[in-house]
Each structure stands twice: as structure tokens, then as C-alpha cells.
């Protein structure tokens, strides 16, 4: 039986109400998230949400390619992981300067 890997990458979609604000500081948000969640790769999407969402949506990248070349699925992500990432995104304050 193949061992399933954990999800290691997420794509973050900003809420409709903050899409312009986040578009101006995508790199800062990505850096903030990298410090909050060092074991994951988090990329802030350039695209707008599909629906009028009022919260951040972390989308797990559920497939990976091991060295043998077959495409495999990751283990499902625990809901608390998604909630922690979404909460960290909501806590991000782009107007605050780092010291």
C-alpha cells in the first residue's frame, strides 16, 4: 500500500471585500504566512474569488508527484488546519510596518 503524503502547499484566495487591498501587498501576506506556517508553502492567488466570500479561503493542493513519476493524492487536510490558516490571513494587517 502506498503511503500518502500530507498536504504541503496551499493557495490562498482573498475575500471579495479585500481583493484590491491584498493585491497591493501579496508578497507581504505571503511572507507573513510563511513565518506563521513554516512547514507549508502558501501562495496568495492573483485571482478573485468565484463567489462573494467574506473570508479568506485556503485551498489545499491535494496531489503530488513522487520520484517514480506517478501522480498521487495527499491525505485529507484537517479542518482545524484550514481554519488556522484562514484566521491568520484575517489577522494580517497590511498597514502595520514591521520593525
C-alpha positions in Angstrom: 0.0 0.0 0.0 1.3 3.5 -1.0 2.0 5.9 1.9 0.0 9.1 1.4 1.8 12.4 2.0 0.4 15.3 3.9 -0.6 18.4 2.1 2.3 20.8 2.0 1.0 23.6 -0.3 -2.0 25.9 -0.1 -3.3 28.6 -2.4 -4.9 31.5 -0.5 -7.9 33.3 -2.1 -8.7 36.7 -0.5 -12.3 37.7 0.2 -14.1 39.9 -2.3 -14.1 42.9 0.1 -10.3 42.8 0.4 -9.2 41.7 -3.0 -7.8 45.1 -4.0 -6.1 45.7 -0.7 -4.5 42.2 -0.8 -3.4 42.5 -4.4 -1.3 45.5 -3.4 0.6 43.5 -0.7 0.5 39.9 -1.8 4.2 39.5 -1.1 3.9 40.8 2.4 1.0 38.5 3.1 2.9 35.5 1.7 5.9 36.4 3.9 3.7 36.8 7.0 2.1 33.4 6.3 5.5 31.7 5.7 6.5 32.9 9.2 3.2 31.7 10.7 3.3 28.3 9.0 6.9 27.4 8.1 6.1 23.8 7.2 3.7 24.8 4.4 4.2 26.6 1.1 1.4 29.3 0.9 0.8 31.2 -2.3 -1.6 34.1 -2.4 -3.7 33.8 -5.5 -3.8 36.7 -8.0 -7.4 35.7 -9.0 -10.6 36.9 -7.4 -12.9 34.6 -5.5 -15.6 32.8 -7.5 -18.3 33.8 -5.1 -18.8 36.8 -2.9 -17.0 35.3 0.1 -16.3 37.4 3.2 -13.4 35.4 4.4 -10.1 34.0 3.2 -10.2 30.6 1.6 -7.1 28.4 1.9 -7.2 25.8 -0.9 -5.1 22.7 -0.3 -3.1 21.4 -3.2 -4.1 17.7 -2.8 -1.8 16.0 -5.4 1.9 15.4 -5.6 4.3 13.7 -7.9 6.8 11.3 -6.1 10.2 10.5 -7.7 8.7 7.5 -9.7 6.5 9.9 -11.7 3.0 8.8 -10.7 0.6 11.4 -9.6 -0.8 10.7 -6.1 -3.3 12.2 -3.8 -2.4 13.6 -0.4 -4.2 12.8 2.9 -7.2 15.0 3.5 -6.5 18.2 5.4 -7.8 18.5 8.9 -10.5 21.3 9.2 -8.6 23.0 12.0 -5.6 23.5 9.8 -7.7 25.3 7.2 -9.3 27.4 10.0 -5.9 28.4 11.5 -4.6 29.5 8.1 -7.8 31.4 7.3 -7.7 33.1 10.8 -4.0 34.1 10.3 -4.9 35.6 7.0 -7.8 37.6 8.6 -5.4 38.8 11.3 -3.0 40.2 8.7 -2.8 43.9 8.9 -1.1 45.3 5.7 -1.0 48.8 7.1 1.3 47.8 10.0 5.0 48.2 9.4 7.5 45.6 10.6 10.2 46.8 12.9 
